[in-house]
Amino acid sequence: MEYRNKLLGGISAIALGAALVMAPEANAQTAAGTFTSQTGYKADAASFVQMGANGRTSCSTSQETVANLTITITPPAGNYVYLTGFHATGMGNATAATSTTVWSSTNLTGSPAWLTPTIASAAANPTGLIQVSEVYPTGLKSTVAGTAVTIVPQATSASAFLCAKAVGYFNPN
């Protein structure tokens, strides 16, 4: 009788092991997930380069007006402006006038400002090139979503060429 119990116990163990090995695979999820692929889109890639008013594309005008040098960046509704760079170039036009232009900003957290000084020059010794080129890797975020950011020079720069550009992107967060 003991022999018979051991034999049945052994056969039962073999049958149970075979059943476990042959059982179908159980998945933790019942439905497959959504497959994604990489794209060329990067959420914080610059999407605009903005120059002064009136759609300026040239920096060849001396004694430009404040209105024409003002940079206005208008985001889509509900989006913030992220400024990733500000670039300004200035140069005297050899008429011996000194200009110091401070660029102020509105609707940028921290109200950053930039200085573009041009020193008095004459035809014999013109001023060298003045450049401000700042890059903000994480972006300077606007204070209020959906509201334009402006970068404005304090005054017309006497006897100088000035060119400024703002670079950045828009994001709802």
C-alpha positions in Angstrom: 0.0 0.0 0.0 2.8 2.3 0.9 4.5 1.6 -2.5 1.3 2.4 -4.3 0.9 5.8 -2.5 4.5 6.7 -3.4 3.9 5.8 -7.0 0.7 7.8 -7.2 2.4 10.8 -5.5 5.3 10.7 -7.9 3.0 10.5 -10.9 0.9 13.4 -9.6 4.1 15.5 -9.2 5.2 14.7 -12.7 1.7 15.6 -14.1 1.7 18.9 -12.2 5.1 19.8 -13.4 4.1 19.0 -17.0 1.0 21.1 -16.6 3.0 24.1 -15.4 5.5 23.8 -18.3 2.8 23.5 -20.9 0.6 26.3 -19.5 0.2 29.3 -21.8 2.2 32.4 -20.9 0.4 34.9 -18.7 0.8 38.7 -19.6 0.6 41.4 -16.9 -1.2 43.6 -19.3 -4.2 42.5 -21.3 -3.8 45.1 -24.1 -0.7 46.2 -25.9 0.5 49.8 -25.2 0.7 52.5 -27.8 3.9 52.4 -29.8 5.7 55.7 -30.4 8.5 56.6 -32.7 11.1 59.3 -32.5 10.5 62.5 -34.4 12.6 65.6 -35.2 10.4 67.7 -33.0 11.9 69.0 -29.8 9.6 70.8 -27.3 12.2 73.4 -26.4 13.7 74.0 -29.8 13.7 77.6 -30.9 10.7 78.4 -33.0 11.2 82.1 -33.6 13.9 84.7 -34.3 12.3 88.1 -33.8 13.8 91.4 -34.9 12.5 94.9 -34.4 9.1 96.2 -35.5 7.8 96.5 -39.1 9.3 93.0 -40.0 12.8 94.4 -40.1 15.3 92.1 -41.8 18.1 94.6 -42.3 20.5 96.2 -39.7 21.9 98.8 -42.1 20.0 101.9 -40.8 21.8 104.5 -38.7 19.9 106.4 -36.0 17.0 104.0 -36.1 14.0 104.9 -34.0 12.9 103.3 -30.7 9.7 102.2 -32.4 11.6 100.4 -35.2 14.1 98.8 -32.8 11.5 97.5 -30.3 11.2 93.7 -30.4 7.7 92.4 -29.7 7.1 88.6 -29.2 3.5 87.6 -29.2 2.8 84.0 -28.1 -0.3 82.0 -29.0 -3.1 82.1 -26.5 -2.3 80.4 -23.3 1.4 80.0 -24.1 4.4 81.4 -22.3 7.4 82.9 -24.2 10.7 81.3 -23.4 13.6 83.5 -24.5 16.6 81.3 -25.2 18.8 84.1 -26.6 19.3 87.8 -27.0 21.8 89.1 -29.5 22.6 92.8 -30.2 25.2 94.3 -32.4 26.1 98.0 -32.5 28.7 100.1 -34.3 29.3 103.9 -34.5 29.0 105.5 -37.9 32.1 107.7 -37.6 30.3 111.0 -36.8 31.8 111.3 -33.3 28.7 110.8 -31.2 28.6 108.5 -28.2 25.5 106.4 -27.4 24.7 104.1 -24.6 21.5 102.2 -25.1 20.0 100.1 -22.4 17.5 97.5 -23.6 14.8 96.8 -21.1 12.2 94.0 -21.1 8.5 93.6 -20.2 6.7 90.4 -19.1 10.0 88.5 -18.6 10.5 87.2 -15.1 13.3 89.1 -13.5 13.0 92.0 -16.0 16.5 91.4 -17.6 18.2 94.4 -19.3 21.1 94.6 -21.7 23.6 97.4 -22.4 25.0 98.2 -25.9 27.4 101.1 -25.7 29.0 102.7 -28.7 31.9 105.1 -28.1 32.4 108.4 -29.9 34.3 107.9 -33.1 35.5 109.8 -36.0 36.2 108.9 -39.6 39.9 108.4 -38.7 39.2 106.0 -35.9 35.7 104.4 -36.1 34.3 102.5 -33.2 34.8 98.8 -33.2 31.9 96.4 -33.2 29.9 96.0 -30.0 28.2 92.7 -29.5 26.0 91.3 -26.8 25.2 87.6 -27.3 23.6 85.8 -24.4 22.2 82.3 -24.5 19.8 80.9 -21.9 19.9 77.1 -22.1 16.7 76.6 -20.1 15.0 79.8 -21.4 13.8 83.0 -19.6 10.1 82.4 -19.1 7.6 85.1 -19.5 5.6 86.1 -16.4 2.1 85.9 -17.9 0.9 83.3 -20.4 -0.6 84.7 -23.6 0.9 88.1 -23.1 3.5 89.7 -25.4 7.1 90.1 -24.3 8.8 93.3 -25.4 12.5 94.2 -25.5 12.8 98.0 -25.9 15.8 100.3 -26.3 15.8 103.3 -24.0 16.3 105.8 -26.8 17.3 106.2 -30.4 21.0 105.5 -30.6 22.6 108.6 -32.0 25.0 108.0 -34.9 25.1 104.3 -34.5 23.9 101.2 -36.2 22.0 98.8 -33.9 20.6 95.4 -34.6 18.9 93.2 -32.0 17.4 89.8 -32.3 15.5 87.6 -29.8 15.4 83.8 -30.1 13.1 81.4 -28.3 10.0 79.2 -28.3 6.4 79.1 -27.0 5.1 76.5 -24.5 1.8 76.3 -22.5 3.8 75.2 -19.3 
